[in-house]
């Protein structure tokens, strides 16, 4: 059995070699002169003009990339400033509670301050990293949001609003 499979493999390789030998020379689809352009060569003035155009386009692209990077930086700074300006309860909910839960899961209308204290105490038993003072701040914040029928966390403003917000004074 092993001998037969070995012979089949040798026959297949031999057949491939015979087929290649009989096929003759292999020709490329394009001849060497097909790679040449039929256009007249550029004059020195035309070459310099195209180089200037290329440099100008590269400079425009670089300026656009710098502007986009600056916009992203300003947007990140504005978002950080917006987050820092929120009440301490909102900051704690985002820092501590949203590690395990999405903001949509937290339903502030479902409990008062005491109910939220019990909930946060239960979360501490599950490993939540929040101390007693922070738990009280979170409970009060969520109870107030529930009484006002507002979600646990407000969504950040859109980009245009964030970028129009006054930033910190220059130093």
C-alpha positions in Angstrom: 0.0 0.0 0.0 2.8 2.4 0.9 4.7 1.5 -2.2 1.7 2.2 -4.5 1.0 5.7 -3.0 4.7 6.5 -3.4 4.5 5.5 -7.1 1.4 7.6 -7.6 3.2 10.6 -6.1 6.2 10.1 -8.3 4.0 9.7 -11.4 2.1 13.0 -10.6 5.4 14.9 -10.2 6.8 13.4 -13.3 3.7 14.2 -15.3 3.9 17.8 -14.2 7.5 18.1 -15.2 6.8 16.5 -18.6 3.9 18.9 -19.2 6.1 21.9 -18.3 8.9 20.7 -20.6 6.5 20.2 -23.6 4.7 23.5 -23.3 7.7 25.4 -24.6 8.6 28.9 -23.7 6.2 30.9 -21.5 5.4 34.3 -22.9 4.4 37.4 -21.0 1.1 39.0 -21.8 2.8 42.3 -22.5 5.9 43.0 -24.5 8.7 45.1 -23.0 7.7 48.2 -25.0 4.1 47.9 -23.7 5.3 49.2 -20.4 6.6 52.4 -22.0 4.4 55.5 -22.3 3.6 57.0 -25.7 3.5 60.5 -24.2 6.2 63.0 -24.9 8.7 63.5 -22.1 8.0 66.5 -19.8 9.9 69.6 -20.3 11.8 71.0 -17.2 9.2 73.7 -16.7 6.4 71.1 -16.8 8.2 68.8 -14.4 8.8 71.7 -12.0 5.1 72.7 -12.3 3.9 69.2 -11.5 6.3 69.0 -8.5 4.9 72.3 -7.2 1.4 70.9 -7.6 2.3 67.7 -5.8 4.0 69.7 -2.9 1.0 72.0 -2.7 -1.4 69.0 -2.5 0.8 67.3 0.2 0.8 70.5 2.2 -3.0 70.8 1.9 -3.3 67.2 3.1 -0.9 67.8 6.0 -2.8 71.0 7.0 -6.1 69.1 6.9 -4.7 66.3 9.1 -3.3 68.9 11.6 -6.7 70.6 11.7 -8.5 67.3 12.3 -6.1 66.4 15.1 -6.6 69.8 16.7 -10.4 69.4 16.5 -10.1 65.9 18.1 -7.9 67.3 20.9 -10.3 70.2 21.5 -13.2 67.9 21.5 -11.6 65.6 24.0 -10.7 68.5 26.3 -14.2 69.9 26.0 -15.7 66.5 26.9 -13.4 66.2 29.9 -14.4 69.7 31.0 -18.1 68.9 30.6 -17.7 65.7 32.6 -15.7 67.5 35.4 -18.4 70.2 35.6 -21.1 67.7 36.4 -22.3 67.1 40.0 -20.2 64.8 42.1 -23.0 62.2 42.1 -23.0 62.0 38.3 -19.2 61.6 38.3 -19.4 58.8 40.9 -22.1 57.0 39.0 -20.1 57.1 35.9 -16.8 56.2 37.6 -18.1 53.5 39.9 -21.5 52.2 38.8 -20.9 52.0 35.0 -17.9 49.7 35.5 -20.5 46.9 35.7 -23.7 48.4 34.5 -24.7 50.6 31.6 -26.3 53.9 32.4 -29.5 52.6 30.8 -29.8 49.8 33.4 -29.7 52.2 36.3 -33.4 53.3 36.8 -33.3 56.3 39.2 -37.1 56.5 39.4 -37.3 53.1 41.0 -36.0 54.0 44.5 -35.6 56.8 47.0 -32.4 57.7 48.9 -32.8 54.8 51.4 -33.5 52.3 48.6 -30.4 53.5 46.7 -28.3 53.2 49.9 -29.4 49.6 50.2 -28.7 48.9 46.5 -25.2 50.4 46.7 -24.5 48.4 49.9 -25.6 45.3 48.1 -23.2 46.2 45.2 -20.4 46.7 47.7 -21.0 43.1 48.8 -20.5 42.1 45.1 -17.2 44.0 45.0 -18.1 47.5 44.0 -15.2 49.9 44.8 -17.2 52.7 46.6 -16.9 53.9 50.2 -19.8 54.9 52.5 -19.5 58.7 51.8 -19.5 58.1 48.1 -22.4 55.7 48.4 -24.5 58.4 50.2 -23.6 60.9 47.4 -24.7 58.4 44.7 -27.9 57.5 46.6 -28.9 61.2 47.0 -28.0 62.0 43.4 -30.0 59.0 42.0 -33.0 59.7 44.2 -33.1 63.3 43.0 -32.8 62.2 39.4 -35.7 59.7 40.0 -37.9 62.3 41.6 -37.3 64.6 38.6 -38.0 61.6 36.3 -34.6 62.0 34.6 -32.1 59.3 33.5 -29.2 58.4 35.8 -26.7 60.1 33.5 -27.3 62.8 30.8 -25.8 62.1 27.4 -22.9 64.4 26.5 -23.7 67.3 24.2 -23.1 66.9 20.5 -19.7 67.9 19.0 -20.9 71.4 17.9 -22.2 72.2 21.3 -19.1 70.9 23.0 -16.8 72.8 20.8 -18.8 76.0 21.3 -18.5 75.8 25.1 -16.0 78.2 26.7 -12.8 76.5 27.6 -10.5 77.2 30.5 -8.8 80.6 30.4 -5.4 80.5 28.7 -2.5 80.3 31.1 
